[in-house]
Amino acid sequence: MTLAIIGGTGLTQIENIVIQSRETLETPYGAPSAAYQIADWQGQKVIFLARHGAPHRIPPHKVNYRANVWGLKQLGASRIIGVAAVGGVSQDAAPARIVIPDQIIDYTYGREHTYFADDLEHVTHIDFTEPYHPETRAQIITAAAAIGLDAKIGGVYACTQGPRLETAAEIKRLIQDGATVVGMTGMPEAALTRELELPYANLSVVANWGAGLTPGEITMAEIERNLQTGMQNAIRLLEQIVLGAS
């Protein structure tokens, strides 16, 4: 079993893995965001990819999701955990907390969102009732319990277009729609992994409250402060997942 980790904002590298090689691939869908890091972590092979590039320079709506996921399949990934920085929408998704969602709502537009678009012999549909792989989610949940991490289990990831943050009115709409967190990279990543039959789950790190839920503007200083704590916990959680697989 080879675990692949897609790192989002605040997780462009993992310090305590031993990088064995860097693979730069070309795919039928263009170039991935960065070179894939093939590494050893606690005696287990892992593949790490910085979703926004290294350095962090690709905005959410410009990420080549199709190339990123295709490359992971090509390199032999057997399961994927997508780590993402998000805004908290529900009251139990406070800044710096980790959320392990079980549902997603896609508000994005104009993204290359499927492999089943051109030169088809027949139209292909995928079942997306449960967008995240249950067993991979269960591994994350078990690991969180093992390290005593107060993660929120379950919730709805609302994926917006970006790169701007949402308005206060948009956050009110997301609350009405039942969202727990709001991010910009959860789709089409989750659907593409399903199309390639790659088990995938999301690990969301809350960076800030959604617009209008607290007084004043959302600042990058606030986001960076919460991500520092949240991503440290995310790395602890990922390490426990790797240990659990050994």
N, C-alpha and C positions, 0 to 999 in steps of 0.2 A: 504494500500500500504506500503510495507516494502522495503526501499532502502538499497541495499548492496553496499558497497564501497570496492574495491580492491585497496590497497595502494601499490605503487611501491617504487623505490629508492627515499629517501627523505620524504616518508610518511609512516612510520612504526606505527604511532599512531596519534590520533587526541586528542589534549589536552583538549578541552572544551566539550567533550561528557561525559555523566555519564554512566559508564560501570555497567550493572546490572548483567551480568553473562559472563563466558567464557566457550564455548562449544568445547570440544575436540572430534572430530568425527573420526570414521573409515568408509571408503567408499568401494564399490566394486573395487575401483581403487587405494586403498592405503590411506595413510595419507595425509591430506592437509598440506599446508606450515606451519600453526600455528593454535592455538586455535582461534575460531571465537569469536569476542567481540560483545555481544548483548548489545546495549546501547540505552539510551534516548538522543536525541539531539533536543532541542527546542520543547519538548513534542512529538516528533515523534520517532518511533522505527527504529533504523538503525542497520545493521550488518556490522562490519568492519573486514577485513582480510588483514594481511600483506603478500603480494605476495611472498616476498623473505624470509619470516620467521621473528621471533622476538627472538633474534636479527637478523639483516639482514645478512644472511649467505648462501642463496641458489642462485646460479647463474641462469641466464635466461634459459639456455638450460636444467637445472635440475629441474625446477619448475614442480610440479605435477599438471598441469593445469586441468586435468580431475577430480582429487579429489577435487580441490578447487571449481570448478563450481558445481560439484555434491553436495557438502556439502551445498552450498548456496541454491540450489534448495530444499534440504532436510530440511533446516531451515526456508523455507517459503519466501525467497526473491522474490519480484515481479518485480524488475528491478535492474540492476547493472550498476554502473559507474566504469570503470577501469581507474585508474589514473596511468600515466606512465611518467618517465623522458626520454626525447628524445634529439636527436641532431637536430639542425636546418639545413635544406638542401636548402630551397628556401629563397629568400631575405626577405620575409615578416614573417619568422619564426625565429626571433632574440632571443638570450638567455634571459631567464626569462619570455618570453611571453608564454601565453597559447594558444594552438591550439585545435580546436574541429574538428577533421577530419571527412570526410564522405566516404572515400574509403581506401582500404588497399591493399598492395602487399606483398605476403608471399615469403620470400627468405630462410626460415628456412628448416631444414632437420633433419630426424631422431627423431623427437619428436612424442610422442603419441598424435595424433591430432584429433581423432574421437572416439565416443562411438559406432559407427557402424562398428566394425571390426571383431568380432567373434560371433559364434553361432547365425547367422542370419537366419531368415526364408526367407528373400528376401533382395536384395541390396537396400540400402536407400541413397538417394541423398537429399541435402537441397539446396534451392535457396539461393544464396549468392550475388545476384546482388547488393544489398544495404547492406553492411556488418554491419552497425550500425542502431539501431532502430530509425526511424525518430522522433517519439514522445519523446523519451528519449533525443535525441539530441536537439530537440526543447526546452525542459525544461532547458537544460544547456545554450542554447543560450539566452533564455528569462531571466534567472538568471544573466547572464553576463551583459546584457543590464541594468538590474535593479540596479546593483551595480556600473555601469559605468566602467566596465572592458574592456580594449582594447584587446579582444581576437580575434584571427584569426578564422573566421568561414569558415569551409571547408578546404579540403586538403587531401593529400594522405599520409598515414602512411606506410612507408617501414619497414617491420619487418625482421631483420637480425638475424643470429644464435647466435652471441656472444660466450663467454663473452668478447672477444676482441672488441675494437672499429674498425671501418672500415679504409681501406686505402684511400688515396686521390683519387686513380683511381676508387675505388668502389663508392665513393661519386659522382664522375663525372658520373658514370653509373646510379646512382639513380636519378641524375638531369635529365639525358636523358630519364629516365623512367617516369618522371613526379612526383617524390616524393616531399613532402613538409617537412616531418620530418622523422627521422630514429630512430627506437627503437628495442628492443629485446624481448618484452613480449606481443606484440599485437596479436600474433598468437601462438598457436591455441585458445587462450582465446575467441576471438570473435566468431569463428566458433562453439566452444563447447556450448556457450550460445545459439546460434541459434538452435543447435541440441536439446537442452532441452527446447526450446521455451521460453527462458528468455530474455526480452527486455534488450539490452546492448548498451552502448555508451562509447566512449573513450574520456578522458580528458588528453591531452598531455601537459607537462610542459617542455619547451625547456631549457636544461641545458648547452648547448655549441653549437658552430658552428661545422658542420661536418668537417671531416679531409680535410685539404688542402684549406679550404675556408678562413682561416686566417693564418698569419705567425706563425711558431713554433708549438710545441707539444700541445696537449690537456692535461691539468693537472686536477687532482682531486680537487685542491684548487679552480680552476675556476668553475668546475662543482658544487661544494658545495656552492659557493657564489651565483651562479645563482639560484640554487634550493631553497636556503633559501628565496629569494624573490618570486620565482615562486610558491612554495608550500604554502606560506602564502596566496597568491592570490587564489590558488586552494581551500584552506580551506574556505576562504570567499565565494567563488563561491558555494561550496558544502553546506555551511550553508544556503545560499539564496535558493538553490534548496529545502532543507528541509523545510524552512519557507514557500515556495510556495506551498508545499504539505499539509500544516496544515490548 
